[in-house]
């Protein structure tokens, strides 16, 4: 599952990382073009991405996507048919 998000400040990124660290599954952050992929649980890895642009948050954990629904600005969620599960 992929949530496309835009983050506006360091507090949102800190919240995302804290939630990722509590997630039992892997969480990746990808640049839109896929050229950069980092572990969302890694503080150092976060410096590799340009957060002035949207990023893709990738995880197969539905509960994690629910938890980040209100962190930052959500631009889209895939798969689209599951969007109602996340944004009730």
PDB file of N, CA, C and O in Angstrom:
ATOM      1  N   UNK A   1       0.835  -1.166   0.000  1.00  0.00           N
ATOM      2  CA  UNK A   1       0.000   0.000   0.000  1.00  0.00           C
ATOM      3  C   UNK A   1       0.889   1.241   0.000  1.00  0.00           C
ATOM      4  O   UNK A   1       1.971   1.256   0.587  1.00  0.00           O
ATOM      5  N   UNK A   2       0.414   2.251  -0.656  1.00  0.00           N
ATOM      6  CA  UNK A   2       1.202   3.472  -0.814  1.00  0.00           C
ATOM      7  C   UNK A   2       0.348   4.692  -0.490  1.00  0.00           C
ATOM      8  O   UNK A   2      -0.739   4.866  -1.041  1.00  0.00           O
ATOM      9  N   UNK A   3       0.846   5.527   0.401  1.00  0.00           N
ATOM     10  CA  UNK A   3       0.223   6.808   0.670  1.00  0.00           C
ATOM     11  C   UNK A   3       1.168   7.893   0.165  1.00  0.00           C
ATOM     12  O   UNK A   3       2.327   7.961   0.575  1.00  0.00           O
ATOM     13  N   UNK A   4       0.670   8.728  -0.715  1.00  0.00           N
ATOM     14  CA  UNK A   4       1.453   9.860  -1.207  1.00  0.00           C
ATOM     15  C   UNK A   4       1.159  11.038  -0.294  1.00  0.00           C
ATOM     16  O   UNK A   4       0.008  11.446  -0.135  1.00  0.00           O
ATOM     17  N   UNK A   5       2.231  11.589   0.314  1.00  0.00           N
ATOM     18  CA  UNK A   5       2.048  12.639   1.297  1.00  0.00           C
ATOM     19  C   UNK A   5       3.003  13.792   1.057  1.00  0.00           C
ATOM     20  O   UNK A   5       4.036  13.650   0.404  1.00  0.00           O
ATOM     21  N   UNK A   6       2.625  14.939   1.605  1.00  0.00           N
ATOM     22  CA  UNK A   6       3.499  16.108   1.653  1.00  0.00           C
ATOM     23  C   UNK A   6       3.598  16.490   3.135  1.00  0.00           C
ATOM     24  O   UNK A   6       2.598  16.592   3.844  1.00  0.00           O
ATOM     25  N   UNK A   7       4.834  16.694   3.567  1.00  0.00           N
ATOM     26  CA  UNK A   7       5.080  17.085   4.951  1.00  0.00           C
ATOM     27  C   UNK A   7       5.499  18.545   4.980  1.00  0.00           C
ATOM     28  O   UNK A   7       6.228  19.007   4.103  1.00  0.00           O
ATOM     29  N   UNK A   8       5.032  19.273   5.996  1.00  0.00           N
ATOM     30  CA  UNK A   8       5.219  20.717   6.046  1.00  0.00           C
ATOM     31  C   UNK A   8       6.217  21.187   7.100  1.00  0.00           C
ATOM     32  O   UNK A   8       6.678  22.328   7.056  1.00  0.00           O
ATOM     33  N   UNK A   9       6.551  20.312   8.047  1.00  0.00           N
ATOM     34  CA  UNK A   9       7.488  20.734   9.092  1.00  0.00           C
ATOM     35  C   UNK A   9       8.159  19.527   9.734  1.00  0.00           C
ATOM     36  O   UNK A   9       7.769  18.385   9.488  1.00  0.00           O
ATOM     37  N   UNK A  10       9.145  19.781  10.538  1.00  0.00           N
ATOM     38  CA  UNK A  10       9.928  18.722  11.175  1.00  0.00           C
ATOM     39  C   UNK A  10       9.082  17.912  12.155  1.00  0.00           C
ATOM     40  O   UNK A  10       9.318  16.717  12.331  1.00  0.00           O
ATOM     41  N   UNK A  11       8.111  18.543  12.789  1.00  0.00           N
ATOM     42  CA  UNK A  11       7.259  17.833  13.738  1.00  0.00           C
ATOM     43  C   UNK A  11       6.483  16.713  13.044  1.00  0.00           C
ATOM     44  O   UNK A  11       6.328  15.627  13.603  1.00  0.00           O
ATOM     45  N   UNK A  12       6.001  16.971  11.840  1.00  0.00           N
ATOM     46  CA  UNK A  12       5.281  15.935  11.089  1.00  0.00           C
ATOM     47  C   UNK A  12       6.214  14.780  10.741  1.00  0.00           C
ATOM     48  O   UNK A  12       5.819  13.616  10.813  1.00  0.00           O
ATOM     49  N   UNK A  13       7.442  15.098  10.368  1.00  0.00           N
ATOM     50  CA  UNK A  13       8.413  14.045  10.056  1.00  0.00           C
ATOM     51  C   UNK A  13       8.777  13.239  11.302  1.00  0.00           C
ATOM     52  O   UNK A  13       8.942  12.021  11.228  1.00  0.00           O
ATOM     53  N   UNK A  14       8.902  13.906  12.432  1.00  0.00           N
ATOM     54  CA  UNK A  14       9.191  13.206  13.679  1.00  0.00           C
ATOM     55  C   UNK A  14       8.044  12.267  14.058  1.00  0.00           C
ATOM     56  O   UNK A  14       8.273  11.150  14.523  1.00  0.00           O
ATOM     57  N   UNK A  15       6.825  12.726  13.855  1.00  0.00           N
ATOM     58  CA  UNK A  15       5.656  11.895  14.150  1.00  0.00           C
ATOM     59  C   UNK A  15       5.631  10.673  13.218  1.00  0.00           C
ATOM     60  O   UNK A  15       5.364   9.555  13.660  1.00  0.00           O
ATOM     61  N   UNK A  16       5.907  10.894  11.943  1.00  0.00           N
ATOM     62  CA  UNK A  16       5.954   9.786  10.984  1.00  0.00           C
ATOM     63  C   UNK A  16       7.008   8.767  11.405  1.00  0.00           C
ATOM     64  O   UNK A  16       6.739   7.566  11.405  1.00  0.00           O
ATOM     65  N   UNK A  17       8.189   9.228  11.760  1.00  0.00           N
ATOM     66  CA  UNK A  17       9.257   8.308  12.151  1.00  0.00           C
ATOM     67  C   UNK A  17       8.895   7.553  13.429  1.00  0.00           C
ATOM     68  O   UNK A  17       9.164   6.356  13.531  1.00  0.00           O
ATOM     69  N   UNK A  18       8.298   8.224  14.390  1.00  0.00           N
ATOM     70  CA  UNK A  18       7.891   7.561  15.632  1.00  0.00           C
ATOM     71  C   UNK A  18       6.864   6.464  15.347  1.00  0.00           C
ATOM     72  O   UNK A  18       6.950   5.369  15.902  1.00  0.00           O
ATOM     73  N   UNK A  19       5.902   6.759  14.490  1.00  0.00           N
ATOM     74  CA  UNK A  19       4.896   5.756  14.137  1.00  0.00           C
ATOM     75  C   UNK A  19       5.521   4.602  13.351  1.00  0.00           C
ATOM     76  O   UNK A  19       5.142   3.445  13.536  1.00  0.00           O
ATOM     77  N   UNK A  20       6.466   4.913  12.485  1.00  0.00           N
ATOM     78  CA  UNK A  20       7.160   3.869  11.722  1.00  0.00           C
ATOM     79  C   UNK A  20       7.930   2.949  12.656  1.00  0.00           C
ATOM     80  O   UNK A  20       7.956   1.735  12.451  1.00  0.00           O
ATOM     81  N   UNK A  21       8.559   3.516  13.681  1.00  0.00           N
ATOM     82  CA  UNK A  21       9.323   2.704  14.629  1.00  0.00           C
ATOM     83  C   UNK A  21       8.433   1.800  15.464  1.00  0.00           C
ATOM     84  O   UNK A  21       8.900   0.778  15.968  1.00  0.00           O
ATOM     85  N   UNK A  22       7.184   2.143  15.619  1.00  0.00           N
ATOM     86  CA  UNK A  22       6.240   1.292  16.349  1.00  0.00           C
ATOM     87  C   UNK A  22       5.600   0.235  15.455  1.00  0.00           C
ATOM     88  O   UNK A  22       4.960  -0.692  15.952  1.00  0.00           O
ATOM     89  N   UNK A  23       5.764   0.366  14.163  1.00  0.00           N
ATOM     90  CA  UNK A  23       5.157  -0.564  13.208  1.00  0.00           C
ATOM     91  C   UNK A  23       6.006  -1.837  13.142  1.00  0.00           C
ATOM     92  O   UNK A  23       7.223  -1.759  12.971  1.00  0.00           O
ATOM     93  N   UNK A  24       5.369  -3.017  13.276  1.00  0.00           N
ATOM     94  CA  UNK A  24       6.136  -4.263  13.223  1.00  0.00           C
ATOM     95  C   UNK A  24       6.650  -4.599  11.817  1.00  0.00           C
ATOM     96  O   UNK A  24       7.551  -5.425  11.669  1.00  0.00           O
ATOM     97  N   UNK A  25       6.094  -3.975  10.809  1.00  0.00           N
ATOM     98  CA  UNK A  25       6.482  -4.234   9.420  1.00  0.00           C
ATOM     99  C   UNK A  25       7.398  -3.129   8.914  1.00  0.00           C
ATOM    100  O   UNK A  25       7.542  -2.086   9.552  1.00  0.00           O
ATOM    101  N   UNK A  26       8.005  -3.364   7.780  1.00  0.00           N
ATOM    102  CA  UNK A  26       8.848  -2.364   7.159  1.00  0.00           C
ATOM    103  C   UNK A  26       8.048  -1.176   6.654  1.00  0.00           C
ATOM    104  O   UNK A  26       6.897  -1.312   6.239  1.00  0.00           O
ATOM    105  N   UNK A  27       8.676  -0.017   6.698  1.00  0.00           N
ATOM    106  CA  UNK A  27       8.075   1.215   6.179  1.00  0.00           C
ATOM    107  C   UNK A  27       9.151   1.918   5.360  1.00  0.00           C
ATOM    108  O   UNK A  27      10.222   2.242   5.875  1.00  0.00           O
ATOM    109  N   UNK A  28       8.864   2.148   4.101  1.00  0.00           N
ATOM    110  CA  UNK A  28       9.802   2.836   3.229  1.00  0.00           C
ATOM    111  C   UNK A  28       9.285   4.193   2.824  1.00  0.00           C
ATOM    112  O   UNK A  28       8.078   4.408   2.712  1.00  0.00           O
ATOM    113  N   UNK A  29      10.206   5.102   2.606  1.00  0.00           N
ATOM    114  CA  UNK A  29       9.884   6.407   2.038  1.00  0.00           C
ATOM    115  C   UNK A  29      10.586   6.484   0.700  1.00  0.00           C
ATOM    116  O   UNK A  29      11.794   6.263   0.606  1.00  0.00           O
ATOM    117  N   UNK A  30       9.819   6.801  -0.342  1.00  0.00           N
ATOM    118  CA  UNK A  30      10.350   6.832  -1.699  1.00  0.00           C
ATOM    119  C   UNK A  30      10.142   8.213  -2.297  1.00  0.00           C
ATOM    120  O   UNK A  30       9.123   8.862  -2.057  1.00  0.00           O
ATOM    121  N   UNK A  31      11.117   8.650  -3.075  1.00  0.00           N
ATOM    122  CA  UNK A  31      10.885   9.850  -3.880  1.00  0.00           C
ATOM    123  C   UNK A  31       9.836   9.483  -4.927  1.00  0.00           C
ATOM    124  O   UNK A  31       9.656   8.306  -5.239  1.00  0.00           O
ATOM    125  N   UNK A  32       9.150  10.474  -5.466  1.00  0.00           N
ATOM    126  CA  UNK A  32       8.095  10.204  -6.449  1.00  0.00           C
ATOM    127  C   UNK A  32       8.593   9.415  -7.653  1.00  0.00           C
ATOM    128  O   UNK A  32       7.875   8.567  -8.182  1.00  0.00           O
ATOM    129  N   UNK A  33       9.814   9.691  -8.087  1.00  0.00           N
ATOM    130  CA  UNK A  33      10.341   9.002  -9.260  1.00  0.00           C
ATOM    131  C   UNK A  33      11.005   7.668  -8.908  1.00  0.00           C
ATOM    132  O   UNK A  33      11.470   6.952  -9.795  1.00  0.00           O
ATOM    133  N   UNK A  34      11.050   7.336  -7.617  1.00  0.00           N
ATOM    134  CA  UNK A  34      11.608   6.064  -7.189  1.00  0.00           C
ATOM    135  C   UNK A  34      13.130   6.013  -7.161  1.00  0.00           C
ATOM    136  O   UNK A  34      13.710   4.951  -6.933  1.00  0.00           O
ATOM    137  N   UNK A  35      13.777   7.141  -7.388  1.00  0.00           N
ATOM    138  CA  UNK A  35      15.238   7.146  -7.421  1.00  0.00           C
ATOM    139  C   UNK A  35      15.863   7.075  -6.027  1.00  0.00           C
ATOM    140  O   UNK A  35      17.019   6.676  -5.884  1.00  0.00           O
ATOM    141  N   UNK A  36      15.103   7.459  -5.003  1.00  0.00           N
ATOM    142  CA  UNK A  36      15.594   7.410  -3.629  1.00  0.00           C
ATOM    143  C   UNK A  36      14.594   6.621  -2.791  1.00  0.00           C
ATOM    144  O   UNK A  36      13.396   6.904  -2.797  1.00  0.00           O
ATOM    145  N   UNK A  37      15.111   5.624  -2.069  1.00  0.00           N
ATOM    146  CA  UNK A  37      14.286   4.813  -1.180  1.00  0.00           C
ATOM    147  C   UNK A  37      15.023   4.715   0.147  1.00  0.00           C
ATOM    148  O   UNK A  37      16.184   4.308   0.191  1.00  0.00           O
ATOM    149  N   UNK A  38      14.342   5.091   1.235  1.00  0.00           N
ATOM    150  CA  UNK A  38      14.962   5.034   2.557  1.00  0.00           C
ATOM    151  C   UNK A  38      14.030   4.334   3.540  1.00  0.00           C
ATOM    152  O   UNK A  38      12.819   4.250   3.331  1.00  0.00           O
ATOM    153  N   UNK A  39      14.623   3.842   4.603  1.00  0.00           N
ATOM    154  CA  UNK A  39      13.882   3.228   5.693  1.00  0.00           C
ATOM    155  C   UNK A  39      13.307   4.347   6.556  1.00  0.00           C
ATOM    156  O   UNK A  39      14.058   5.174   7.073  1.00  0.00           O
ATOM    157  N   UNK A  40      11.989   4.383   6.717  1.00  0.00           N
ATOM    158  CA  UNK A  40      11.344   5.449   7.492  1.00  0.00           C
ATOM    159  C   UNK A  40      11.712   5.385   8.971  1.00  0.00           C
ATOM    160  O   UNK A  40      11.502   6.350   9.706  1.00  0.00           O
ATOM    161  N   UNK A  41      12.261   4.253   9.409  1.00  0.00           N
ATOM    162  CA  UNK A  41      12.650   4.103  10.807  1.00  0.00           C
ATOM    163  C   UNK A  41      14.034   4.681  11.075  1.00  0.00           C
ATOM    164  O   UNK A  41      14.449   4.788  12.229  1.00  0.00           O
ATOM    165  N   UNK A  42      14.742   5.049  10.034  1.00  0.00           N
ATOM    166  CA  UNK A  42      16.104   5.557  10.151  1.00  0.00           C
ATOM    167  C   UNK A  42      16.116   7.081  10.148  1.00  0.00           C
ATOM    168  O   UNK A  42      15.710   7.708   9.170  1.00  0.00           O
ATOM    169  N   UNK A  43      16.580   7.668  11.236  1.00  0.00           N
ATOM    170  CA  UNK A  43      16.665   9.125  11.324  1.00  0.00           C
ATOM    171  C   UNK A  43      17.607   9.676  10.256  1.00  0.00           C
ATOM    172  O   UNK A  43      17.294  10.668   9.599  1.00  0.00           O
ATOM    173  N   UNK A  44      18.744   9.039  10.087  1.00  0.00           N
ATOM    174  CA  UNK A  44      19.734   9.487   9.095  1.00  0.00           C
ATOM    175  C   UNK A  44      19.160   9.357   7.682  1.00  0.00           C
ATOM    176  O   UNK A  44      19.392  10.224   6.840  1.00  0.00           O
ATOM    177  N   UNK A  45      18.420   8.289   7.417  1.00  0.00           N
ATOM    178  CA  UNK A  45      17.849   8.073   6.092  1.00  0.00           C
ATOM    179  C   UNK A  45      16.920   9.188   5.648  1.00  0.00           C
ATOM    180  O   UNK A  45      16.810   9.469   4.455  1.00  0.00           O
ATOM    181  N   UNK A  46      16.256   9.820   6.594  1.00  0.00           N
ATOM    182  CA  UNK A  46      15.315  10.885   6.254  1.00  0.00           C
ATOM    183  C   UNK A  46      15.995  12.068   5.568  1.00  0.00           C
ATOM    184  O   UNK A  46      15.352  12.807   4.822  1.00  0.00           O
ATOM    185  N   UNK A  47      17.298  12.250   5.818  1.00  0.00           N
ATOM    186  CA  UNK A  47      18.020  13.365   5.212  1.00  0.00           C
ATOM    187  C   UNK A  47      18.239  13.176   3.709  1.00  0.00           C
ATOM    188  O   UNK A  47      18.607  14.124   3.016  1.00  0.00           O
ATOM    189  N   UNK A  48      18.020  11.977   3.208  1.00  0.00           N
ATOM    190  CA  UNK A  48      18.252  11.705   1.785  1.00  0.00           C
ATOM    191  C   UNK A  48      17.123  12.212   0.893  1.00  0.00           C
ATOM    192  O   UNK A  48      17.308  12.375  -0.313  1.00  0.00           O
ATOM    193  N   UNK A  49      15.963  12.460   1.478  1.00  0.00           N
ATOM    194  CA  UNK A  49      14.801  12.865   0.682  1.00  0.00           C
ATOM    195  C   UNK A  49      14.593  14.376   0.701  1.00  0.00           C
ATOM    196  O   UNK A  49      14.939  15.061   1.664  1.00  0.00           O
ATOM    197  N   UNK A  50      14.022  14.866  -0.381  1.00  0.00           N
ATOM    198  CA  UNK A  50      13.654  16.269  -0.501  1.00  0.00           C
ATOM    199  C   UNK A  50      12.190  16.401  -0.085  1.00  0.00           C
ATOM    200  O   UNK A  50      11.289  16.091  -0.866  1.00  0.00           O
ATOM    201  N   UNK A  51      11.956  16.857   1.131  1.00  0.00           N
ATOM    202  CA  UNK A  51      10.594  16.927   1.650  1.00  0.00           C
ATOM    203  C   UNK A  51       9.851  18.180   1.200  1.00  0.00           C
ATOM    204  O   UNK A  51       8.737  18.425   1.664  1.00  0.00           O
ATOM    205  N   UNK A  52      10.432  18.976   0.315  1.00  0.00           N
ATOM    206  CA  UNK A  52       9.675  20.071  -0.289  1.00  0.00           C
ATOM    207  C   UNK A  52       8.773  19.526  -1.387  1.00  0.00           C
ATOM    208  O   UNK A  52       7.905  20.230  -1.902  1.00  0.00           O
ATOM    209  N   UNK A  53       8.993  18.252  -1.739  1.00  0.00           N
ATOM    210  CA  UNK A  53       8.183  17.564  -2.753  1.00  0.00           C
ATOM    211  C   UNK A  53       7.428  16.421  -2.087  1.00  0.00           C
ATOM    212  O   UNK A  53       7.820  15.969  -1.011  1.00  0.00           O
ATOM    213  N   UNK A  54       6.348  15.948  -2.710  1.00  0.00           N
ATOM    214  CA  UNK A  54       5.632  14.805  -2.154  1.00  0.00           C
ATOM    215  C   UNK A  54       6.530  13.567  -2.098  1.00  0.00           C
ATOM    216  O   UNK A  54       7.421  13.390  -2.929  1.00  0.00           O
ATOM    217  N   UNK A  55       6.276  12.716  -1.102  1.00  0.00           N
ATOM    218  CA  UNK A  55       6.975  11.444  -0.982  1.00  0.00           C
ATOM    219  C   UNK A  55       5.945  10.324  -0.899  1.00  0.00           C
ATOM    220  O   UNK A  55       4.784  10.547  -0.553  1.00  0.00           O
ATOM    221  N   UNK A  56       6.390   9.127  -1.222  1.00  0.00           N
ATOM    222  CA  UNK A  56       5.539   7.951  -1.140  1.00  0.00           C
ATOM    223  C   UNK A  56       5.887   7.187   0.125  1.00  0.00           C
ATOM    224  O   UNK A  56       7.046   6.836   0.344  1.00  0.00           O
ATOM    225  N   UNK A  57       4.896   6.931   0.949  1.00  0.00           N
ATOM    226  CA  UNK A  57       5.075   6.147   2.164  1.00  0.00           C
ATOM    227  C   UNK A  57       4.558   4.747   1.844  1.00  0.00           C
ATOM    228  O   UNK A  57       3.381   4.560   1.535  1.00  0.00           O
ATOM    229  N   UNK A  58       5.457   3.768   1.924  1.00  0.00           N
ATOM    230  CA  UNK A  58       5.141   2.420   1.474  1.00  0.00           C
ATOM    231  C   UNK A  58       5.206   1.441   2.639  1.00  0.00           C
ATOM    232  O   UNK A  58       6.233   1.332   3.309  1.00  0.00           O
ATOM    233  N   UNK A  59       4.111   0.733   2.879  1.00  0.00           N
ATOM    234  CA  UNK A  59       4.058  -0.310   3.899  1.00  0.00           C
ATOM    235  C   UNK A  59       2.858  -1.197   3.612  1.00  0.00           C
ATOM    236  O   UNK A  59       1.842  -0.737   3.091  1.00  0.00           O
ATOM    237  N   UNK A  60       2.983  -2.455   3.951  1.00  0.00           N
ATOM    238  CA  UNK A  60       1.860  -3.374   3.795  1.00  0.00           C
ATOM    239  C   UNK A  60       1.009  -3.436   5.060  1.00  0.00           C
ATOM    240  O   UNK A  60       0.087  -4.247   5.143  1.00  0.00           O
ATOM    241  N   UNK A  61       1.301  -2.601   6.032  1.00  0.00           N
ATOM    242  CA  UNK A  61       0.586  -2.602   7.295  1.00  0.00           C
ATOM    243  C   UNK A  61      -0.555  -1.577   7.250  1.00  0.00           C
ATOM    244  O   UNK A  61      -0.321  -0.369   7.295  1.00  0.00           O
ATOM    245  N   UNK A  62      -1.771  -2.075   7.162  1.00  0.00           N
ATOM    246  CA  UNK A  62      -2.957  -1.212   7.065  1.00  0.00           C
ATOM    247  C   UNK A  62      -3.095  -0.309   8.285  1.00  0.00           C
ATOM    248  O   UNK A  62      -3.456   0.862   8.160  1.00  0.00           O
ATOM    249  N   UNK A  63      -2.808  -0.853   9.461  1.00  0.00           N
ATOM    250  CA  UNK A  63      -2.925  -0.069  10.680  1.00  0.00           C
ATOM    251  C   UNK A  63      -1.966   1.129  10.660  1.00  0.00           C
ATOM    252  O   UNK A  63      -2.318   2.214  11.121  1.00  0.00           O
ATOM    253  N   UNK A  64      -0.770   0.930  10.130  1.00  0.00           N
ATOM    254  CA  UNK A  64       0.185   2.033  10.023  1.00  0.00           C
ATOM    255  C   UNK A  64      -0.374   3.141   9.138  1.00  0.00           C
ATOM    256  O   UNK A  64      -0.272   4.318   9.487  1.00  0.00           O
ATOM    257  N   UNK A  65      -0.963   2.784   7.998  1.00  0.00           N
ATOM    258  CA  UNK A  65      -1.527   3.795   7.096  1.00  0.00           C
ATOM    259  C   UNK A  65      -2.675   4.552   7.781  1.00  0.00           C
ATOM    260  O   UNK A  65      -2.860   5.748   7.555  1.00  0.00           O
ATOM    261  N   UNK A  66      -3.431   3.850   8.607  1.00  0.00           N
ATOM    262  CA  UNK A  66      -4.488   4.527   9.366  1.00  0.00           C
ATOM    263  C   UNK A  66      -3.893   5.538  10.338  1.00  0.00           C
ATOM    264  O   UNK A  66      -4.415   6.640  10.498  1.00  0.00           O
ATOM    265  N   UNK A  67      -2.794   5.153  10.986  1.00  0.00           N
ATOM    266  CA  UNK A  67      -2.166   6.031  11.978  1.00  0.00           C
ATOM    267  C   UNK A  67      -1.562   7.287  11.351  1.00  0.00           C
ATOM    268  O   UNK A  67      -1.532   8.342  11.985  1.00  0.00           O
ATOM    269  N   UNK A  68      -1.085   7.181  10.117  1.00  0.00           N
ATOM    270  CA  UNK A  68      -0.461   8.363   9.493  1.00  0.00           C
ATOM    271  C   UNK A  68      -1.451   9.183   8.669  1.00  0.00           C
ATOM    272  O   UNK A  68      -1.063  10.162   8.031  1.00  0.00           O
ATOM    273  N   UNK A  69      -2.711   8.797   8.677  1.00  0.00           N
ATOM    274  CA  UNK A  69      -3.713   9.481   7.848  1.00  0.00           C
ATOM    275  C   UNK A  69      -3.766  10.979   8.101  1.00  0.00           C
ATOM    276  O   UNK A  69      -4.008  11.756   7.178  1.00  0.00           O
ATOM    277  N   UNK A  70      -3.543  11.390   9.343  1.00  0.00           N
ATOM    278  CA  UNK A  70      -3.647  12.819   9.680  1.00  0.00           C
ATOM    279  C   UNK A  70      -2.290  13.463   9.959  1.00  0.00           C
ATOM    280  O   UNK A  70      -2.219  14.557  10.518  1.00  0.00           O
ATOM    281  N   UNK A  71      -1.223  12.783   9.568  1.00  0.00           N
ATOM    282  CA  UNK A  71       0.120  13.349   9.707  1.00  0.00           C
ATOM    283  C   UNK A  71       0.514  13.913   8.349  1.00  0.00           C
ATOM    284  O   UNK A  71       0.570  13.177   7.364  1.00  0.00           O
ATOM    285  N   UNK A  72       0.783  15.195   8.290  1.00  0.00           N
ATOM    286  CA  UNK A  72       1.096  15.809   7.009  1.00  0.00           C
ATOM    287  C   UNK A  72      -0.147  15.908   6.136  1.00  0.00           C
ATOM    288  O   UNK A  72      -1.272  15.768   6.616  1.00  0.00           O
ATOM    289  N   UNK A  73       0.067  16.143   4.884  1.00  0.00           N
ATOM    290  CA  UNK A  73      -1.022  16.284   3.905  1.00  0.00           C
ATOM    291  C   UNK A  73      -1.066  15.030   3.027  1.00  0.00           C
ATOM    292  O   UNK A  73      -0.085  14.696   2.362  1.00  0.00           O
ATOM    293  N   UNK A  74      -2.197  14.348   3.031  1.00  0.00           N
ATOM    294  CA  UNK A  74      -2.344  13.157   2.210  1.00  0.00           C
ATOM    295  C   UNK A  74      -2.825  13.566   0.829  1.00  0.00           C
ATOM    296  O   UNK A  74      -3.853  14.228   0.688  1.00  0.00           O
ATOM    297  N   UNK A  75      -2.077  13.168  -0.182  1.00  0.00           N
ATOM    298  CA  UNK A  75      -2.407  13.513  -1.558  1.00  0.00           C
ATOM    299  C   UNK A  75      -3.137  12.377  -2.266  1.00  0.00           C
ATOM    300  O   UNK A  75      -4.008  12.624  -3.100  1.00  0.00           O
ATOM    301  N   UNK A  76      -2.784  11.126  -1.937  1.00  0.00           N
ATOM    302  CA  UNK A  76      -3.477   9.980  -2.522  1.00  0.00           C
ATOM    303  C   UNK A  76      -3.141   8.727  -1.732  1.00  0.00           C
ATOM    304  O   UNK A  76      -2.196   8.702  -0.943  1.00  0.00           O
ATOM    305  N   UNK A  77      -3.937   7.684  -1.960  1.00  0.00           N
ATOM    306  CA  UNK A  77      -3.714   6.383  -1.337  1.00  0.00           C
ATOM    307  C   UNK A  77      -3.968   5.307  -2.375  1.00  0.00           C
ATOM    308  O   UNK A  77      -4.943   5.368  -3.123  1.00  0.00           O
ATOM    309  N   UNK A  78      -3.076   4.316  -2.413  1.00  0.00           N
ATOM    310  CA  UNK A  78      -3.255   3.186  -3.330  1.00  0.00           C
ATOM    311  C   UNK A  78      -3.100   1.900  -2.544  1.00  0.00           C
ATOM    312  O   UNK A  78      -2.201   1.826  -1.705  1.00  0.00           O
ATOM    313  N   UNK A  79      -3.897   0.910  -2.756  1.00  0.00           N
ATOM    314  CA  UNK A  79      -4.900   0.835  -3.805  1.00  0.00           C
ATOM    315  C   UNK A  79      -6.143   1.642  -3.465  1.00  0.00           C
ATOM    316  O   UNK A  79      -6.606   1.655  -2.325  1.00  0.00           O
ATOM    317  N   UNK A  80      -6.656   2.296  -4.451  1.00  0.00           N
ATOM    318  CA  UNK A  80      -7.800   3.200  -4.305  1.00  0.00           C
ATOM    319  C   UNK A  80      -9.010   2.509  -3.672  1.00  0.00           C
ATOM    320  O   UNK A  80      -9.737   3.130  -2.897  1.00  0.00           O
ATOM    321  N   UNK A  81      -9.233   1.225  -3.996  1.00  0.00           N
ATOM    322  CA  UNK A  81     -10.426   0.537  -3.482  1.00  0.00           C
ATOM    323  C   UNK A  81     -10.369   0.354  -1.966  1.00  0.00           C
ATOM    324  O   UNK A  81     -11.403   0.112  -1.344  1.00  0.00           O
ATOM    325  N   UNK A  82      -9.195   0.462  -1.360  1.00  0.00           N
ATOM    326  CA  UNK A  82      -9.062   0.319   0.079  1.00  0.00           C
ATOM    327  C   UNK A  82      -9.085   1.657   0.808  1.00  0.00           C
ATOM    328  O   UNK A  82      -8.984   1.695   2.034  1.00  0.00           O
ATOM    329  N   UNK A  83      -9.215   2.734   0.082  1.00  0.00           N
ATOM    330  CA  UNK A  83      -9.156   4.069   0.668  1.00  0.00           C
ATOM    331  C   UNK A  83     -10.206   4.247   1.767  1.00  0.00           C
ATOM    332  O   UNK A  83      -9.945   4.918   2.766  1.00  0.00           O
ATOM    333  N   UNK A  84     -11.358   3.670   1.597  1.00  0.00           N
ATOM    334  CA  UNK A  84     -12.426   3.813   2.600  1.00  0.00           C
ATOM    335  C   UNK A  84     -12.039   3.139   3.917  1.00  0.00           C
ATOM    336  O   UNK A  84     -12.546   3.528   4.969  1.00  0.00           O
ATOM    337  N   UNK A  85     -11.152   2.136   3.886  1.00  0.00           N
ATOM    338  CA  UNK A  85     -10.682   1.484   5.089  1.00  0.00           C
ATOM    339  C   UNK A  85      -9.807   2.442   5.914  1.00  0.00           C
ATOM    340  O   UNK A  85      -9.814   2.400   7.144  1.00  0.00           O
ATOM    341  N   UNK A  86      -9.066   3.291   5.226  1.00  0.00           N
ATOM    342  CA  UNK A  86      -8.135   4.202   5.874  1.00  0.00           C
ATOM    343  C   UNK A  86      -8.818   5.476   6.311  1.00  0.00           C
ATOM    344  O   UNK A  86      -8.615   5.942   7.432  1.00  0.00           O
ATOM    345  N   UNK A  87      -9.631   6.047   5.432  1.00  0.00           N
ATOM    346  CA  UNK A  87     -10.227   7.366   5.660  1.00  0.00           C
ATOM    347  C   UNK A  87     -11.729   7.251   5.902  1.00  0.00           C
ATOM    348  O   UNK A  87     -12.536   7.722   5.101  1.00  0.00           O
ATOM    349  N   UNK A  88     -12.087   6.628   7.000  1.00  0.00           N
ATOM    350  CA  UNK A  88     -13.503   6.434   7.336  1.00  0.00           C
ATOM    351  C   UNK A  88     -14.131   7.726   7.740  1.00  0.00           C
ATOM    352  O   UNK A  88     -15.320   7.761   8.058  1.00  0.00           O
TER     353      UNK A  88
END
